[in-house]
Amino acid sequence: MKALVYEGPEILTIKDIPDVTPAAGEVYVHVTATGICGSDFAGYLGKTGRRIPPMVMGHEFGGVVEQLGEGVTDLKVGDRVSVYPVDHCCECEFCKQNKPMLCLKKKQYGVLTNNGSMTRGICVPARLCFKVPDHVTDAEAALVEPLAVSYRGVASLGDLTGKSVLVVGAGTIGLFALACVKAAGAAKIFSADMMDNRLEIAKKIGADVTINTGREDAVEVISKETDGKLCDCSVECVGITPTAALSIDAVGFGGSIAWIGNNWPKVEIPMQSIVTKEKKLNGSFLYSMDDFKNALQLIIDGKLDSSLFITKVIELDEAPAVFAELSKNPGNNVKVIIKGIE
């Protein structure tokens, strides 16, 4: 079957790979849409060590069940699904705590040597499939995974009803986080980024105040807008020292901070501000099965305007050129979706 194969830094090739057949407990999913993640771009450039060639990338995907493995009863051929792309043991202490993303035996599709969704089809355990209703598009089914990343980070802040929240970063995860903050009932939402075009999208999603950190002092703006109180909470979606520090400095006494950004391995932070003002800092990595289900429900309920996120839909044959272009200049693109192939 046809696939986009990563063969080394900046080398993607369209080629045939062996067909796959579902084992017991698995289903074969014909991939109808798969999103390109920022980590895929980093992997394409050979920066992370998280893509080991030759392999097929892709972990944001939905599709149609075409074959059932032995013992599968909860799904049927023809079901449309969005796939939780982290297989896990279901037996360790983390899995039992509903934290499969911390499972030491987990296998992530489209990561390391595990083939992912940038191909015609993939076999996955049936328990990882979430049914998608007809009114949800194929492309929207592929948005569930990145939305779940943001959903978990925002949910870690607790009840946001009536609170003021800063979202640092207006890239894909930051914009999804902003949508989650809006859906959670925050009273005043700030969005901070250095790109005006991203901030314009943030306004459309629901940001009340946008701040270009290349021209403005974000803490000063927030202080003025909150009568000196600063924000109740913040969500950091970049993962570098300046944005990490801003996420801490922008919240007031007893504030809560969620870190989703995962860029630099080490950052410097204003620790004294955390200690003396009793701020709470939460790290957030991937998502639980419940987070994934809740993210899908936001899409089902129409809480996410997918047109603000899906900025380009391409054929698989176009992917090598698009990777080359966007890895160097993302432009105004938020999420690029690769259409399924027959």
C-alpha positions in Angstrom: 0.0 0.0 0.0 1.1 3.6 -0.6 2.8 5.5 2.2 4.9 8.6 2.9 8.1 7.2 4.2 10.6 9.2 6.3 14.0 8.0 5.2 16.3 10.6 6.9 16.6 14.3 7.6 14.6 16.2 4.9 14.0 13.0 2.9 10.4 11.9 2.4 9.5 9.4 -0.3 6.2 8.1 -1.6 6.5 4.4 -1.9 4.7 1.1 -1.4 5.0 -0.7 1.9 3.6 -4.1 2.9 -0.2 -4.3 3.6 -1.2 -5.0 7.2 -3.8 -7.3 8.6 -5.5 -6.9 12.0 -4.5 -9.3 14.8 -6.9 -10.4 17.5 -8.5 -7.4 19.2 -7.4 -5.1 16.4 -9.1 -3.3 13.5 -7.8 -2.2 10.2 -8.6 1.5 9.8 -8.6 3.1 6.3 -7.1 6.5 7.1 -9.3 9.3 5.7 -7.4 12.3 7.1 -4.2 12.8 9.1 -2.8 16.0 10.5 0.8 17.1 10.3 2.1 17.8 13.8 4.9 20.3 14.7 6.8 17.2 16.0 6.5 15.7 12.6 8.2 18.8 11.1 10.9 18.5 13.8 11.3 14.8 13.1 11.5 15.5 9.3 14.4 17.9 10.0 16.2 15.3 12.1 16.1 17.5 15.2 14.5 15.2 17.9 15.6 11.6 17.5 11.9 10.8 17.8 11.6 9.6 14.2 14.0 6.8 13.3 14.1 6.1 9.6 12.8 4.3 7.7 9.3 4.8 9.1 5.9 6.3 8.5 5.0 9.4 10.5 1.5 10.5 11.5 -0.4 10.3 14.8 -3.3 12.7 14.3 -5.9 10.7 12.4 -9.3 9.4 11.8 -10.7 6.9 9.4 -13.1 4.1 8.6 -13.0 0.6 10.0 -12.5 -1.9 7.1 -11.5 -5.1 8.7 -12.1 -6.6 12.2 -9.6 -8.8 14.0 -10.7 -11.8 16.0 -12.8 -11.0 19.0 -13.7 -7.5 18.1 -17.4 -6.8 18.9 -17.7 -3.1 19.8 -17.0 -2.0 16.3 -18.3 -2.9 12.9 -17.0 -2.5 9.3 -18.0 1.0 8.1 -17.7 2.7 11.5 -16.0 6.1 11.3 -13.5 6.6 14.1 -10.9 8.9 15.6 -7.9 7.0 17.0 -6.2 7.5 20.3 -2.6 6.9 19.0 -0.9 5.7 22.2 -1.1 2.0 22.7 -0.5 1.0 26.4 -0.3 -2.0 28.6 -3.5 -1.4 30.7 -1.9 -3.1 33.7 0.8 -0.8 35.1 0.2 1.7 38.0 -0.1 4.6 35.5 -2.6 2.8 33.3 -4.7 2.0 36.4 -4.6 5.6 37.4 -6.0 6.6 33.9 -2.6 8.0 32.9 -1.7 5.8 29.9 0.5 8.5 28.4 2.9 7.7 31.3 2.9 4.0 30.7 6.5 2.8 30.4 5.4 0.2 27.9 3.5 2.6 25.7 3.8 2.6 21.9 3.0 5.8 20.0 2.0 5.5 16.4 4.1 7.6 14.1 6.9 7.9 16.6 10.4 6.3 16.8 10.1 3.2 14.6 6.4 2.7 14.9 4.6 3.3 11.6 1.8 5.8 11.8 -1.1 7.2 9.7 0.6 8.8 6.6 -0.4 5.8 4.6 -3.5 4.1 3.2 -4.3 2.2 6.4 -3.2 1.1 9.8 -4.0 -1.7 12.3 -4.7 -0.5 15.9 -6.4 -2.1 19.0 -10.1 -1.6 18.8 -10.1 -0.2 22.3 -8.2 2.9 21.0 -11.0 3.8 18.5 -13.7 6.4 19.3 -16.7 6.4 17.1 -17.3 9.6 15.1 -20.9 10.7 14.2 -21.8 11.6 10.6 -21.8 15.4 11.1 -18.2 15.4 12.1 -15.9 15.6 9.0 -12.9 13.4 8.3 -10.6 16.4 8.8 -12.3 17.2 12.2 -11.7 13.6 13.3 -8.0 14.2 12.8 -8.1 17.3 15.0 -9.1 15.3 18.1 -5.5 14.4 18.9 -4.0 17.9 19.1 -7.1 19.2 20.7 -6.8 16.5 23.4 -3.2 17.7 24.1 -4.5 21.2 24.9 -7.7 20.0 26.6 -5.6 18.1 29.2 -3.4 21.1 30.0 -6.4 23.4 30.4 -8.4 20.8 32.5 -5.4 20.6 34.9 -6.2 24.2 36.0 -9.6 23.2 37.4 -12.8 25.2 37.1 -12.2 28.3 35.0 -15.6 29.7 35.3 -15.4 33.5 35.7 -11.6 33.5 35.8 -9.0 35.5 33.8 -6.6 33.3 31.8 -3.5 33.9 29.7 -2.6 31.6 26.8 1.0 32.0 25.9 1.6 31.1 22.3 -0.8 31.1 19.4 0.5 28.2 17.4 -1.7 25.1 16.9 -1.6 23.9 20.5 -2.0 27.4 21.9 -5.0 28.1 19.7 -6.6 24.8 20.7 -5.9 25.7 24.3 -7.6 29.0 23.8 -10.7 27.3 22.4 -10.7 25.0 25.5 -10.4 27.9 27.8 -13.3 29.6 26.1 -15.4 26.5 26.3 -14.5 26.2 30.0 -16.3 29.5 30.7 -13.3 31.9 31.4 -14.4 35.5 31.9 -11.4 37.2 30.3 -9.0 35.5 27.9 -5.6 36.9 27.0 -3.5 35.6 24.1 0.2 36.4 23.7 2.3 35.7 20.7 4.8 37.5 18.4 2.9 37.0 15.1 0.0 39.3 14.4 -1.7 36.8 12.0 -1.9 34.2 14.7 -3.3 36.8 17.1 -6.0 37.6 14.6 -7.0 34.0 14.6 -6.9 34.0 18.5 -9.4 36.9 18.4 -11.8 34.9 16.2 -11.6 32.0 18.5 -12.4 34.0 21.6 -9.5 36.0 22.9 -10.6 39.2 24.6 -7.2 40.8 24.6 -4.3 40.0 22.3 -0.7 40.9 23.0 2.2 41.0 20.6 5.1 40.3 22.8 7.5 41.6 20.2 6.1 45.1 20.7 4.4 45.1 24.1 5.2 44.2 27.7 2.6 41.5 28.3 2.7 41.7 32.1 2.0 45.5 31.9 -0.9 45.0 29.6 -2.4 42.3 31.8 -1.9 44.3 34.9 -3.7 47.3 33.4 -6.6 45.1 32.2 -7.0 43.4 35.6 -6.5 46.4 37.8 -3.2 45.1 39.0 -4.5 41.6 40.0 -3.0 39.8 37.0 -4.4 36.6 35.7 -5.9 33.8 37.8 -4.3 31.2 35.5 -2.1 30.7 32.5 -1.3 28.1 29.9 2.1 27.9 28.3 2.2 26.4 24.8 5.7 27.2 23.5 8.3 25.7 25.8 11.2 28.2 25.9 12.5 30.4 28.7 10.8 33.7 27.8 7.4 32.2 27.4 7.8 30.0 30.5 8.8 33.0 32.6 5.8 35.0 31.2 3.4 32.3 32.1 4.6 32.6 35.7 4.9 36.4 35.9 1.5 37.0 34.4 -0.5 35.2 37.2 -1.2 36.7 40.6 -1.1 35.4 44.2 -2.2 31.8 44.4 -2.5 31.5 40.6 -2.2 28.3 38.6 0.0 27.6 35.6 -0.2 24.7 33.1 2.8 24.0 30.9 2.1 22.2 27.7 5.0 23.6 25.6 7.8 21.1 25.1 10.6 22.8 23.1 13.8 23.5 25.1 14.9 20.6 27.4 15.8 23.2 30.1 14.4 26.7 30.9 15.2 29.4 33.5 12.2 30.4 35.6 11.4 33.1 38.3 11.2 30.5 41.1 10.9 33.1 43.8 7.7 34.3 42.3 6.3 30.8 42.5 7.4 30.3 46.1 6.5 33.7 47.7 3.2 34.0 45.9 2.2 30.3 46.2 1.7 29.7 42.5 0.9 26.2 41.3 2.7 24.8 38.3 1.4 21.8 36.4 3.2 19.9 33.7 0.9 18.4 31.1 1.9 15.6 28.7 -0.3 14.1 26.0 -3.7 13.0 27.3 -5.7 10.3 28.9 -8.5 8.3 27.2 -11.0 10.5 29.0 -9.3 13.6 27.7 -9.4 12.3 24.2 -13.1 11.5 24.6 -13.9 14.9 26.0 -11.9 16.6 23.2 -14.0 14.7 20.6 -17.1 15.7 22.4 -16.2 19.4 22.0 -16.1 18.9 18.3 -19.3 16.9 18.3 -21.0 19.6 20.2 -19.8 22.3 17.8 -17.6 24.1 20.4 -14.7 24.2 17.9 -14.9 26.1 14.6 -12.7 23.8 12.5 -12.4 26.4 9.7 -10.2 28.5 12.0 -7.7 25.6 12.4 -7.6 23.7 9.2 -5.8 26.0 6.8 -4.7 23.6 4.1 -5.8 20.2 2.9 -3.4 18.3 0.6 -3.0 15.0 -1.2 -0.4 12.5 0.0 1.7 13.1 -3.1 2.0 16.8 -2.2 3.4 16.1 1.3 7.1 16.0 0.5 7.0 19.4 -1.0 4.7 20.8 1.7 7.0 19.5 4.5 10.0 21.1 2.8 8.2 24.4 2.5 6.4 24.6 5.9 9.3 23.3 8.0 11.2 26.4 7.0 8.3 28.9 6.7 5.0 27.9 8.3 3.4 31.2 7.2 -0.2 31.5 8.2 -0.9 27.8 8.4 -2.3 26.4 11.7 -3.1 22.8 10.8 -2.3 21.0 7.5 -4.4 17.9 6.8 -3.4 15.1 4.4 -6.4 13.5 2.7 -6.8 9.7 2.7 -5.9 7.6 -0.3 -7.5 4.6 -1.8 
